[in-house]
Amino acid sequence: VGEFQSHSVHEKKNAPSAEVAPCACALNSAVTIPAILVQVIPGRDNAGIEALCWVGQRLFSAGLRGEITEYDLENLQPKCSVDAYGGPIWTISCNSMGTLLAVGCEDGTVKIFEILEDRIQFQRSFDRQKCRIISLSWHPSGKLLAAGVMDMIRIFDVETGHSIHRMHVERLVGASKSREVVVWNNLKSEQIKHRVSYGLIDGTSEGTVVQFQFLSRTVNQQDKDWVRTRTFKNHTHDVRALVHTEISVVSGGMDTQVVVRPLLDKVEKNTQESALRKIVFPHRSLVCCAKKLGLLLFQFSDHLELWRLGESEGQGRPGESLLVKRKPEKLIHLKRKGEDHIRCSALSPCGEWLAYSTVSSVRLYMLQIDNNNIRITKVSKLPKILNSAQQLCFSSDSTKLFATCSQSSVIVVSLSQSECKYVHTLNPQPGEHPVHLLHASDDGNWLVTANTGFEIHVYNLQKLKLHCTVPVYSSCPTALAINPTTRNLITAHADQQIFEFSLVQKEYTDWSRKLQKQGLHPLWLQRDTPITHVTFNPKNSAHILLHDVFMFCIVDKSLPLPEARSQLSNQMTLRSLPESERMRHSHAFKICKTFQYLLSLTLLDDQSLVVVERPLTDIQSQLPAPVRQKKFAT
């Protein structure tokens, strides 16, 4: 690919994984395509989330700790928690008016909480049942509440809290035996016989999603029934969450994937909107690299690992495996303090500083690595203003630490052997959008932030003030970086568009305007995984390196852009052509798909490329076996 060849291969048996297991799914708006992960609210040990519920713009969760938690969506942390005093909570649901919140508990009780402006308040408990409540559904009037247990549905009068109807689920709808689906008329205790425009969906322990529609079983028959119309094999393990939108079914499973499957009767066929989308996490970097020392920092939920890259003997041709002269070495295993999961982490370019943050604290460490002698020292005195961070980043000379907090502001801290001192807070125009991307330029002059309001701010680090704001684009930025040679900012967005913005001229470059005028290749735009990292080749300023989960790409600005009808991934084709014809068929996008499920890609000073991959099959092999596996002829 371009000038890069296989120089050295460092295999790592115990590579870290992204510990993401979707166990609850809730949407407060229609699913956009492509869907990207913008922010993460960190969890806690032994506090698995079983259900999520939106109440307007407020988000609530419930789980195995038996608590109902409301989240601060600006600071991305729990706002308040209330114990339901019923054991683990398996389901949570809000009435249509947004005034009451119902939870189903392990002890068989349904508990009602009143939703106030700044908190929730316990109101009453319904009649206790003999087994756990696993599902809840409000009647549109808000006067009745249906509660599902293992083999029964009970209808409660919300005003009295008493059960007024009991319905045994005797008839199975469809072929799924894991979760039975029956729809009832809540007022008359009989099955509903009215038209439902979107149907029902059911998730099974086999990883299958089943759709039911209210149809006539035979032609010209007036009576209708719930009929299984589609079966989707979306996951390898138990389906833990389902959401039915107007045009698609969204499912989340134990296999760590979220699948968006459009309903073909609701969208136009053979279009981008009708394509199946698999959202593979993470969409953010969990790996940091100190180029000068060849160190890699891996972030887990409860600890950090620092590794030193190995070495190989000599050089080889592309595709060859080289003999390993020195294996990769694990230097530090650093456990975090407390129960809060690690939110973000950073390793300084020189490899002498390490920092991480949880929702409650920031910790900074000084590293001294001399061959096999390793010393790590915790910096005890940090500025009081540095109490938590959503993003962390070191300057290129490792003398400053940047930390983002609420309302798009950035805290600047100076570092030295003797002290850690607060310097300044960079504040753009007042805003309420948290920063999700943070980048310091290699020349030490610029700092760039991007927030969830699609705003990109560029700061001058010499003057410690805002330099400019990039024109707001209609799609969320997913990756950005500054070319240290040209001082141009490259941004990649969720809709797969790429822009180049000159920090000197404060406008888009000619190459960027040409790219937007001609348009990107259709196959590039149809990708459903966002670009997660941008970097550059210091020996060739025309080279831009991008990567997502499934590929990395070198964009050579000196070559023509690919035409819509040309072959996008044409590396194999070019190799088969004579040398004289290669340039005539070459274009700017050089794509490599050798590595799958990329977590990180870094170009070292010696022009070797460090790639960290985590195969999804490796993650799935560590998951528990599905609850139920279908056997042949059963």
LUMMAR-13871 format. One record per residue (C-alpha): residue number from 1; x, y, z. Coordinates in steps of 0.02 Angstrom, whole numbers, plus 50000, padded with zeros to 5 digits. Layout:
<vogus>
{vogu NUM {X Y Z}}
...
</vogus>
This chain:
<vogus>
{vogu 1 {50000 50000 50000}}
{vogu 2 {50088 50157 49941}}
{vogu 3 {50269 50163 50004}}
{vogu 4 {50237 50050 50155}}
{vogu 5 {50296 49870 50158}}
{vogu 6 {50298 49736 50291}}
{vogu 7 {50449 49781 50396}}
{vogu 8 {50421 49694 50561}}
{vogu 9 {50282 49591 50635}}
{vogu 10 {50255 49587 50823}}
{vogu 11 {50128 49456 50876}}
{vogu 12 {50039 49478 51042}}
{vogu 13 {49945 49329 51111}}
{vogu 14 {49859 49419 51254}}
{vogu 15 {49800 49576 51164}}
{vogu 16 {49670 49675 51262}}
{vogu 17 {49488 49678 51216}}
{vogu 18 {49360 49815 51216}}
{vogu 19 {49246 49762 51357}}
{vogu 20 {49080 49810 51279}}
{vogu 21 {48926 49702 51304}}
{vogu 22 {48763 49788 51258}}
{vogu 23 {48633 49727 51383}}
{vogu 24 {48505 49865 51363}}
{vogu 25 {48448 49973 51219}}
{vogu 26 {48343 50131 51217}}
{vogu 27 {48318 50262 51083}}
{vogu 28 {48256 50439 51107}}
{vogu 29 {48250 50471 50920}}
{vogu 30 {48252 50378 50755}}
{vogu 31 {48409 50280 50714}}
{vogu 32 {48521 50376 50595}}
{vogu 33 {48625 50287 50465}}
{vogu 34 {48766 50266 50494}}
{vogu 35 {48751 50259 50683}}
{vogu 36 {48908 50300 50781}}
{vogu 37 {48961 50291 50961}}
{vogu 38 {48985 50471 51020}}
{vogu 39 {49000 50459 51209}}
{vogu 40 {49013 50325 51343}}
{vogu 41 {48946 50336 51520}}
{vogu 42 {49067 50228 51620}}
{vogu 43 {48998 50088 51727}}
{vogu 44 {49046 50018 51897}}
{vogu 45 {49098 49848 51961}}
{vogu 46 {48954 49727 51996}}
{vogu 47 {48826 49852 51929}}
{vogu 48 {48763 49773 51769}}
{vogu 49 {48625 49870 51680}}
{vogu 50 {48472 49768 51631}}
{vogu 51 {48358 49905 51564}}
{vogu 52 {48359 50085 51502}}
{vogu 53 {48217 50209 51488}}
{vogu 54 {48205 50382 51411}}
{vogu 55 {48087 50508 51489}}
{vogu 56 {48095 50655 51370}}
{vogu 57 {48279 50704 51372}}
{vogu 58 {48312 50617 51538}}
{vogu 59 {48391 50444 51543}}
{vogu 60 {48359 50313 51680}}
{vogu 61 {48434 50141 51705}}
{vogu 62 {48400 49993 51818}}
{vogu 63 {48501 49838 51855}}
{vogu 64 {48561 49702 51970}}
{vogu 65 {48605 49819 52114}}
{vogu 66 {48421 49856 52137}}
{vogu 67 {48443 50042 52106}}
{vogu 68 {48364 50164 51984}}
{vogu 69 {48494 50284 51917}}
{vogu 70 {48470 50447 51824}}
{vogu 71 {48617 50511 51722}}
{vogu 72 {48694 50682 51698}}
{vogu 73 {48707 50682 51508}}
{vogu 74 {48817 50837 51507}}
{vogu 75 {48952 50770 51623}}
{vogu 76 {48920 50588 51573}}
{vogu 77 {48904 50519 51749}}
{vogu 78 {48768 50462 51869}}
{vogu 79 {48665 50606 51935}}
{vogu 80 {48569 50518 52073}}
{vogu 81 {48518 50342 52123}}
{vogu 82 {48368 50276 52219}}
{vogu 83 {48356 50102 52295}}
{vogu 84 {48194 50013 52248}}
{vogu 85 {48212 49891 52396}}
{vogu 86 {48153 49744 52293}}
{vogu 87 {48316 49659 52247}}
{vogu 88 {48384 49659 52069}}
{vogu 89 {48278 49757 51943}}
{vogu 90 {48243 49670 51776}}
{vogu 91 {48136 49797 51685}}
{vogu 92 {48092 49982 51687}}
{vogu 93 {47954 50075 51595}}
{vogu 94 {47880 50250 51591}}
{vogu 95 {47698 50296 51560}}
{vogu 96 {47648 50395 51406}}
{vogu 97 {47630 50557 51504}}
{vogu 98 {47808 50546 51573}}
{vogu 99 {47749 50564 51752}}
{vogu 100 {47770 50388 51824}}
{vogu 101 {47910 50262 51816}}
{vogu 102 {47877 50076 51847}}
{vogu 103 {48009 49945 51889}}
{vogu 104 {47995 49756 51901}}
{vogu 105 {48095 49677 52041}}
{vogu 106 {48168 49508 52088}}
{vogu 107 {48054 49492 52241}}
{vogu 108 {47898 49493 52129}}
{vogu 109 {47845 49672 52160}}
{vogu 110 {47807 49813 52040}}
{vogu 111 {47858 49980 52113}}
{vogu 112 {47797 50149 52052}}
{vogu 113 {47902 50308 52064}}
{vogu 114 {47842 50484 52030}}
{vogu 115 {47952 50582 51910}}
{vogu 116 {47987 50755 51980}}
{vogu 117 {48085 50895 51901}}
{vogu 118 {48250 50856 51988}}
{vogu 119 {48226 50679 52057}}
{vogu 120 {48112 50529 52068}}
{vogu 121 {48009 50488 52223}}
{vogu 122 {47937 50320 52279}}
{vogu 123 {47747 50316 52268}}
{vogu 124 {47684 50139 52298}}
{vogu 125 {47710 49951 52276}}
{vogu 126 {47587 49837 52186}}
{vogu 127 {47531 49667 52249}}
{vogu 128 {47680 49550 52266}}
{vogu 129 {47692 49402 52146}}
{vogu 130 {47774 49234 52176}}
{vogu 131 {47916 49259 52051}}
{vogu 132 {48019 49399 51974}}
{vogu 133 {47942 49529 51858}}
{vogu 134 {48032 49520 51692}}
{vogu 135 {47933 49641 51582}}
{vogu 136 {47815 49790 51598}}
{vogu 137 {47701 49880 51478}}
{vogu 138 {47590 50032 51511}}
{vogu 139 {47417 50054 51437}}
{vogu 140 {47410 50216 51335}}
{vogu 141 {47284 50286 51460}}
{vogu 142 {47407 50262 51603}}
{vogu 143 {47272 50180 51710}}
{vogu 144 {47328 50000 51682}}
{vogu 145 {47498 49915 51686}}
{vogu 146 {47537 49742 51616}}
{vogu 147 {47673 49641 51704}}
{vogu 148 {47751 49485 51632}}
{vogu 149 {47820 49341 51735}}
{vogu 150 {47882 49172 51676}}
{vogu 151 {47716 49098 51621}}
{vogu 152 {47587 49230 51659}}
{vogu 153 {47533 49408 51622}}
{vogu 154 {47450 49510 51758}}
{vogu 155 {47355 49672 51731}}
{vogu 156 {47366 49796 51875}}
{vogu 157 {47254 49942 51916}}
{vogu 158 {47380 50083 51937}}
{vogu 159 {47270 50180 52059}}
{vogu 160 {47242 50036 52181}}
{vogu 161 {47396 49930 52146}}
{vogu 162 {47289 49771 52140}}
{vogu 163 {47291 49639 52005}}
{vogu 164 {47126 49643 51909}}
{vogu 165 {47163 49512 51774}}
{vogu 166 {47272 49358 51762}}
{vogu 167 {47312 49279 51594}}
{vogu 168 {47409 49117 51573}}
{vogu 169 {47516 49116 51417}}
{vogu 170 {47458 48951 51345}}
{vogu 171 {47473 48983 51160}}
{vogu 172 {47644 49005 51080}}
{vogu 173 {47656 49133 50942}}
{vogu 174 {47793 49083 50820}}
{vogu 175 {47928 48955 50848}}
{vogu 176 {48032 49039 50980}}
{vogu 177 {48026 48944 51144}}
{vogu 178 {48137 49064 51239}}
{vogu 179 {48019 49212 51256}}
{vogu 180 {47835 49193 51217}}
{vogu 181 {47745 49338 51134}}
{vogu 182 {47558 49361 51159}}
{vogu 183 {47461 49523 51139}}
{vogu 184 {47304 49552 51242}}
{vogu 185 {47165 49679 51252}}
{vogu 186 {47200 49748 51426}}
{vogu 187 {47018 49796 51457}}
{vogu 188 {46929 49636 51403}}
{vogu 189 {47059 49499 51436}}
{vogu 190 {47051 49439 51258}}
{vogu 191 {47173 49439 51116}}
{vogu 192 {47181 49602 51017}}
{vogu 193 {47107 49596 50841}}
{vogu 194 {47149 49771 50778}}
{vogu 195 {47277 49827 50649}}
{vogu 196 {47455 49863 50707}}
{vogu 197 {47561 49949 50575}}
{vogu 198 {47735 49890 50628}}
{vogu 199 {47709 49720 50710}}
{vogu 200 {47802 49635 50852}}
{vogu 201 {47980 49578 50875}}
{vogu 202 {48052 49441 50985}}
{vogu 203 {48233 49405 51032}}
{vogu 204 {48290 49229 51075}}
{vogu 205 {48434 49152 51170}}
{vogu 206 {48500 49082 51005}}
{vogu 207 {48536 49255 50938}}
{vogu 208 {48382 49256 50826}}
{vogu 209 {48263 49402 50803}}
{vogu 210 {48085 49355 50752}}
{vogu 211 {47959 49476 50678}}
{vogu 212 {47769 49452 50692}}
{vogu 213 {47636 49545 50594}}
{vogu 214 {47448 49555 50615}}
{vogu 215 {47390 49465 50456}}
{vogu 216 {47258 49347 50387}}
{vogu 217 {47319 49169 50383}}
{vogu 218 {47224 49132 50221}}
{vogu 219 {47169 49236 50073}}
{vogu 220 {47003 49330 50092}}
{vogu 221 {46995 49289 50276}}
{vogu 222 {46932 49433 50383}}
{vogu 223 {46993 49368 50550}}
{vogu 224 {47176 49409 50579}}
{vogu 225 {47308 49340 50692}}
{vogu 226 {47488 49368 50740}}
{vogu 227 {47593 49275 50611}}
{vogu 228 {47781 49253 50609}}
{vogu 229 {47837 49337 50448}}
{vogu 230 {48026 49354 50463}}
{vogu 231 {48168 49272 50557}}
{vogu 232 {48338 49358 50569}}
{vogu 233 {48496 49274 50630}}
{vogu 234 {48580 49433 50690}}
{vogu 235 {48686 49372 50835}}
{vogu 236 {48788 49223 50894}}
{vogu 237 {48728 49236 51075}}
{vogu 238 {48578 49291 51177}}
{vogu 239 {48483 49443 51114}}
{vogu 240 {48475 49560 51263}}
{vogu 241 {48389 49715 51192}}
{vogu 242 {48268 49759 51052}}
{vogu 243 {48198 49921 50982}}
{vogu 244 {48072 49933 50840}}
{vogu 245 {48083 50096 50741}}
{vogu 246 {47973 50147 50595}}
{vogu 247 {48090 50073 50464}}
{vogu 248 {48205 49951 50554}}
{vogu 249 {48236 49831 50696}}
{vogu 250 {48382 49870 50812}}
{vogu 251 {48451 49727 50918}}
{vogu 252 {48592 49714 51044}}
{vogu 253 {48668 49551 51100}}
{vogu 254 {48793 49467 51213}}
{vogu 255 {48910 49456 51062}}
{vogu 256 {48948 49643 51088}}
{vogu 257 {48865 49698 50926}}
{vogu 258 {48718 49811 50888}}
{vogu 259 {48628 49765 50726}}
{vogu 260 {48516 49883 50627}}
{vogu 261 {48411 49781 50505}}
{vogu 262 {48297 49886 50393}}
{vogu 263 {48124 49817 50354}}
{vogu 264 {48118 49799 50166}}
{vogu 265 {47933 49838 50157}}
{vogu 266 {47969 50008 50237}}
{vogu 267 {48120 50064 50135}}
{vogu 268 {48167 50067 49952}}
{vogu 269 {48260 49909 49901}}
{vogu 270 {48439 49908 49838}}
{vogu 271 {48480 50074 49919}}
{vogu 272 {48599 50124 50058}}
{vogu 273 {48450 50141 50174}}
{vogu 274 {48404 49957 50147}}
{vogu 275 {48576 49888 50192}}
{vogu 276 {48605 49787 50351}}
{vogu 277 {48714 49881 50476}}
{vogu 278 {48821 49802 50611}}
{vogu 279 {48886 49925 50738}}
{vogu 280 {49048 49853 50807}}
{vogu 281 {49124 49935 50960}}
{vogu 282 {49228 50027 51009}}
{vogu 283 {49219 50184 50901}}
{vogu 284 {49354 50266 51008}}
{vogu 285 {49535 50226 51038}}
{vogu 286 {49579 50118 51187}}
{vogu 287 {49764 50112 51138}}
{vogu 288 {49899 50246 51159}}
{vogu 289 {50074 50237 51084}}
{vogu 290 {50236 50320 51141}}
{vogu 291 {50329 50322 50976}}
{vogu 292 {50502 50366 51042}}
{vogu 293 {50514 50217 51162}}
{vogu 294 {50401 50096 51068}}
{vogu 295 {50274 50081 51210}}
{vogu 296 {50090 50037 51199}}
{vogu 297 {49960 50077 51332}}
{vogu 298 {49801 49971 51332}}
{vogu 299 {49646 50030 51424}}
{vogu 300 {49529 49906 51509}}
{vogu 301 {49381 49946 51620}}
{vogu 302 {49473 49906 51782}}
{vogu 303 {49659 49920 51739}}
{vogu 304 {49791 49982 51619}}
{vogu 305 {49930 49881 51537}}
{vogu 306 {50093 49952 51471}}
{vogu 307 {50186 49847 51343}}
{vogu 308 {50352 49867 51253}}
{vogu 309 {50356 49818 51070}}
{vogu 310 {50464 49674 51015}}
{vogu 311 {50594 49669 50877}}
{vogu 312 {50618 49563 50723}}
{vogu 313 {50771 49509 50627}}
{vogu 314 {50801 49603 50466}}
{vogu 315 {50674 49653 50335}}
{vogu 316 {50562 49553 50221}}
{vogu 317 {50446 49563 50075}}
{vogu 318 {50261 49607 50091}}
{vogu 319 {50162 49463 50164}}
{vogu 320 {50312 49375 50243}}
{vogu 321 {50323 49334 50428}}
{vogu 322 {50488 49383 50507}}
{vogu 323 {50583 49295 50645}}
{vogu 324 {50556 49376 50814}}
{vogu 325 {50718 49429 50897}}
{vogu 326 {50635 49501 51053}}
{vogu 327 {50457 49464 51104}}
{vogu 328 {50336 49599 51162}}
{vogu 329 {50354 49627 51349}}
{vogu 330 {50223 49677 51476}}
{vogu 331 {50300 49810 51587}}
{vogu 332 {50160 49872 51700}}
{vogu 333 {49989 49811 51756}}
{vogu 334 {49907 49959 51843}}
{vogu 335 {49743 49929 51935}}
{vogu 336 {49624 50075 51955}}
{vogu 337 {49564 50131 52127}}
{vogu 338 {49383 50112 52181}}
{vogu 339 {49235 50035 52089}}
{vogu 340 {49216 50161 51948}}
{vogu 341 {49272 50103 51776}}
{vogu 342 {49411 50194 51685}}
{vogu 343 {49337 50328 51571}}
{vogu 344 {49492 50381 51474}}
{vogu 345 {49682 50367 51479}}
{vogu 346 {49837 50439 51396}}
{vogu 347 {50023 50403 51378}}
{vogu 348 {50145 50545 51344}}
{vogu 349 {50245 50538 51180}}
{vogu 350 {50408 50523 51277}}
{vogu 351 {50339 50379 51382}}
{vogu 352 {50374 50467 51548}}
{vogu 353 {50195 50511 51599}}
{vogu 354 {50036 50408 51615}}
{vogu 355 {49864 50473 51662}}
{vogu 356 {49688 50403 51678}}
{vogu 357 {49520 50466 51739}}
{vogu 358 {49361 50394 51812}}
{vogu 359 {49201 50491 51844}}
{vogu 360 {49265 50537 52017}}
{vogu 361 {49453 50569 52000}}
{vogu 362 {49605 50594 51888}}
{vogu 363 {49768 50503 51925}}
{vogu 364 {49938 50547 51855}}
{vogu 365 {50096 50440 51862}}
{vogu 366 {50279 50470 51822}}
{vogu 367 {50369 50328 51733}}
{vogu 368 {50554 50288 51732}}
{vogu 369 {50600 50147 51613}}
{vogu 370 {50783 50099 51595}}
{vogu 371 {50800 49933 51505}}
{vogu 372 {50732 49809 51634}}
{vogu 373 {50722 49935 51776}}
{vogu 374 {50546 50006 51789}}
{vogu 375 {50486 50132 51917}}
{vogu 376 {50313 50208 51928}}
{vogu 377 {50275 50352 52046}}
{vogu 378 {50103 50425 52080}}
{vogu 379 {50093 50615 52074}}
{vogu 380 {50008 50653 52240}}
{vogu 381 {49964 50836 52218}}
{vogu 382 {49855 50879 52070}}
{vogu 383 {49763 51045 52042}}
{vogu 384 {49592 51041 52126}}
{vogu 385 {49508 51091 51964}}
{vogu 386 {49570 50927 51887}}
{vogu 387 {49443 50815 51976}}
{vogu 388 {49376 50720 51825}}
{vogu 389 {49402 50717 51638}}
{vogu 390 {49307 50654 51486}}
{vogu 391 {49461 50657 51373}}
{vogu 392 {49649 50663 51411}}
{vogu 393 {49794 50711 51298}}
{vogu 394 {49978 50759 51317}}
{vogu 395 {50070 50890 51217}}
{vogu 396 {50200 50832 51090}}
{vogu 397 {50344 50883 51205}}
{vogu 398 {50258 50800 51356}}
{vogu 399 {50264 50961 51459}}
{vogu 400 {50076 50989 51463}}
{vogu 401 {49922 50885 51501}}
{vogu 402 {49754 50931 51424}}
{vogu 403 {49592 50874 51505}}
{vogu 404 {49415 50908 51444}}
{vogu 405 {49275 50937 51567}}
{vogu 406 {49096 50998 51550}}
{vogu 407 {49032 51128 51426}}
{vogu 408 {49172 51102 51297}}
{vogu 409 {49308 51180 51407}}
{vogu 410 {49488 51115 51413}}
{vogu 411 {49600 51122 51567}}
{vogu 412 {49786 51150 51534}}
{vogu 413 {49909 51082 51663}}
{vogu 414 {50099 51101 51656}}
{vogu 415 {50208 50952 51702}}
{vogu 416 {50383 50946 51776}}
{vogu 417 {50484 50832 51887}}
{vogu 418 {50447 50943 52037}}
{vogu 419 {50264 50993 52018}}
{vogu 420 {50101 50982 51922}}
{vogu 421 {50029 51157 51902}}
{vogu 422 {49865 51225 51834}}
{vogu 423 {49896 51348 51691}}
{vogu 424 {49736 51397 51603}}
{vogu 425 {49561 51345 51550}}
{vogu 426 {49521 51356 51366}}
{vogu 427 {49340 51407 51342}}
{vogu 428 {49254 51424 51174}}
{vogu 429 {49090 51515 51156}}
{vogu 430 {48970 51456 51292}}
{vogu 431 {48899 51286 51248}}
{vogu 432 {48828 51132 51329}}
{vogu 433 {48901 50998 51216}}
{vogu 434 {49034 50882 51290}}
{vogu 435 {49198 50857 51197}}
{vogu 436 {49222 50685 51121}}
{vogu 437 {49380 50714 51017}}
{vogu 438 {49543 50796 51077}}
{vogu 439 {49705 50813 50977}}
{vogu 440 {49869 50905 51006}}
{vogu 441 {49976 50940 50852}}
{vogu 442 {50151 50867 50836}}
{vogu 443 {50229 51040 50820}}
{vogu 444 {50158 51090 50989}}
{vogu 445 {50067 51244 50924}}
{vogu 446 {49886 51187 50908}}
{vogu 447 {49751 51097 51005}}
{vogu 448 {49589 51040 50922}}
{vogu 449 {49426 50987 51004}}
{vogu 450 {49264 50920 50931}}
{vogu 451 {49102 50908 51028}}
{vogu 452 {48936 50820 51008}}
{vogu 453 {48859 50979 50939}}
{vogu 454 {48969 50950 50783}}
{vogu 455 {49077 51101 50829}}
{vogu 456 {49266 51097 50800}}
{vogu 457 {49373 51225 50894}}
{vogu 458 {49558 51258 50860}}
{vogu 459 {49664 51336 50999}}
{vogu 460 {49833 51423 50986}}
{vogu 461 {49939 51346 51125}}
{vogu 462 {50069 51484 51119}}
{vogu 463 {49938 51617 51155}}
{vogu 464 {49819 51500 51251}}
{vogu 465 {49665 51565 51162}}
{vogu 466 {49541 51515 51027}}
{vogu 467 {49617 51527 50853}}
{vogu 468 {49465 51485 50747}}
{vogu 469 {49309 51380 50734}}
{vogu 470 {49287 51266 50584}}
{vogu 471 {49122 51290 50490}}
{vogu 472 {48994 51172 50568}}
{vogu 473 {48955 51022 50458}}
{vogu 474 {48793 50925 50473}}
{vogu 475 {48875 50760 50524}}
{vogu 476 {48968 50720 50684}}
{vogu 477 {49160 50717 50676}}
{vogu 478 {49232 50545 50712}}
{vogu 479 {49420 50579 50693}}
{vogu 480 {49535 50727 50666}}
{vogu 481 {49719 50774 50661}}
{vogu 482 {49834 50916 50608}}
{vogu 483 {49968 50888 50476}}
{vogu 484 {50126 50957 50559}}
{vogu 485 {50204 51001 50391}}
{vogu 486 {50061 51091 50304}}
{vogu 487 {49964 51148 50460}}
{vogu 488 {49805 51082 50382}}
{vogu 489 {49670 51002 50488}}
{vogu 490 {49597 50838 50422}}
{vogu 491 {49424 50790 50487}}
{vogu 492 {49324 50631 50455}}
{vogu 493 {49138 50626 50488}}
{vogu 494 {49002 50498 50523}}
{vogu 495 {48934 50509 50345}}
{vogu 496 {49110 50459 50282}}
{vogu 497 {49150 50633 50214}}
{vogu 498 {49328 50700 50229}}
{vogu 499 {49378 50883 50242}}
{vogu 500 {49544 50977 50243}}
{vogu 501 {49546 51147 50329}}
{vogu 502 {49694 51268 50325}}
{vogu 503 {49734 51338 50498}}
{vogu 504 {49837 51477 50420}}
{vogu 505 {49707 51536 50294}}
{vogu 506 {49560 51485 50404}}
{vogu 507 {49468 51409 50256}}
{vogu 508 {49450 51243 50165}}
{vogu 509 {49596 51199 50051}}
{vogu 510 {49586 51182 49863}}
{vogu 511 {49606 50993 49878}}
{vogu 512 {49458 50985 49999}}
{vogu 513 {49349 51089 49883}}
{vogu 514 {49397 50978 49736}}
{vogu 515 {49354 50823 49839}}
{vogu 516 {49182 50891 49884}}
{vogu 517 {49148 50948 49706}}
{vogu 518 {49191 50780 49627}}
{vogu 519 {49123 50677 49772}}
{vogu 520 {49193 50524 49858}}
{vogu 521 {49177 50351 49781}}
{vogu 522 {49004 50270 49810}}
{vogu 523 {49084 50118 49893}}
{vogu 524 {49176 50230 50015}}
{vogu 525 {49014 50318 50063}}
{vogu 526 {48922 50153 50085}}
{vogu 527 {49038 50096 50225}}
{vogu 528 {48948 50082 50391}}
{vogu 529 {49100 50094 50506}}
{vogu 530 {49168 50267 50548}}
{vogu 531 {49348 50324 50530}}
{vogu 532 {49419 50319 50706}}
{vogu 533 {49596 50384 50682}}
{vogu 534 {49694 50502 50568}}
{vogu 535 {49883 50519 50557}}
{vogu 536 {50016 50572 50431}}
{vogu 537 {50177 50515 50351}}
{vogu 538 {50312 50636 50411}}
{vogu 539 {50419 50596 50258}}
{vogu 540 {50280 50634 50135}}
{vogu 541 {50158 50773 50180}}
{vogu 542 {50040 50718 50040}}
{vogu 543 {50001 50554 50129}}
{vogu 544 {49852 50545 50248}}
{vogu 545 {49829 50383 50347}}
{vogu 546 {49653 50336 50400}}
{vogu 547 {49578 50182 50477}}
{vogu 548 {49414 50110 50537}}
{vogu 549 {49377 49940 50612}}
{vogu 550 {49394 49843 50448}}
{vogu 551 {49528 49932 50346}}
{vogu 552 {49663 50063 50342}}
{vogu 553 {49688 50181 50197}}
{vogu 554 {49826 50294 50133}}
{vogu 555 {49756 50444 50041}}
{vogu 556 {49889 50510 49922}}
{vogu 557 {49841 50690 49880}}
{vogu 558 {49964 50694 49735}}
{vogu 559 {49861 50566 49638}}
{vogu 560 {49692 50594 49554}}
{vogu 561 {49533 50555 49649}}
{vogu 562 {49443 50392 49602}}
{vogu 563 {49300 50407 49479}}
{vogu 564 {49130 50339 49529}}
{vogu 565 {49141 50196 49402}}
{vogu 566 {49321 50150 49442}}
{vogu 567 {49377 50010 49557}}
{vogu 568 {49403 50078 49733}}
{vogu 569 {49510 49937 49806}}
{vogu 570 {49624 49910 49657}}
{vogu 571 {49789 49858 49737}}
{vogu 572 {49783 49680 49671}}
{vogu 573 {49736 49742 49498}}
{vogu 574 {49881 49864 49493}}
{vogu 575 {50005 49727 49538}}
{vogu 576 {49951 49627 49386}}
{vogu 577 {49979 49774 49267}}
{vogu 578 {50143 49820 49185}}
{vogu 579 {50240 49959 49270}}
{vogu 580 {50203 50078 49126}}
{vogu 581 {50014 50062 49149}}
{vogu 582 {50004 50069 49339}}
{vogu 583 {50008 50258 49352}}
{vogu 584 {49870 50276 49225}}
{vogu 585 {49754 50169 49332}}
{vogu 586 {49812 50230 49502}}
{vogu 587 {49707 50344 49611}}
{vogu 588 {49725 50428 49781}}
{vogu 589 {49645 50294 49892}}
{vogu 590 {49757 50146 49937}}
{vogu 591 {49657 50025 50045}}
{vogu 592 {49719 49876 50146}}
{vogu 593 {49598 49751 50226}}
{vogu 594 {49727 49628 50291}}
{vogu 595 {49691 49672 50472}}
{vogu 596 {49516 49655 50545}}
{vogu 597 {49437 49739 50695}}
{vogu 598 {49573 49869 50708}}
{vogu 599 {49593 49954 50877}}
{vogu 600 {49743 50061 50835}}
{vogu 601 {49864 50106 50695}}
{vogu 602 {50023 50208 50727}}
{vogu 603 {50167 50255 50613}}
{vogu 604 {50332 50253 50708}}
{vogu 605 {50482 50364 50675}}
{vogu 606 {50573 50221 50585}}
{vogu 607 {50427 50210 50461}}
{vogu 608 {50362 50046 50533}}
{vogu 609 {50176 50031 50560}}
{vogu 610 {50109 49966 50725}}
{vogu 611 {49937 49887 50705}}
{vogu 612 {49833 49824 50852}}
{vogu 613 {49689 49712 50802}}
{vogu 614 {49560 49616 50905}}
{vogu 615 {49468 49482 50805}}
{vogu 616 {49284 49472 50852}}
{vogu 617 {49293 49282 50856}}
{vogu 618 {49422 49297 50995}}
{vogu 619 {49301 49403 51097}}
{vogu 620 {49156 49284 51064}}
{vogu 621 {49259 49134 51117}}
{vogu 622 {49273 49209 51292}}
{vogu 623 {49084 49235 51309}}
{vogu 624 {48976 49107 51399}}
{vogu 625 {48887 48982 51288}}
{vogu 626 {48714 49033 51225}}
{vogu 627 {48574 48992 51347}}
{vogu 628 {48492 48881 51219}}
{vogu 629 {48569 48811 51060}}
{vogu 630 {48458 48740 50924}}
{vogu 631 {48499 48561 50879}}
{vogu 632 {48466 48477 50712}}
{vogu 633 {48290 48405 50690}}
{vogu 634 {48226 48481 50854}}
</vogus>
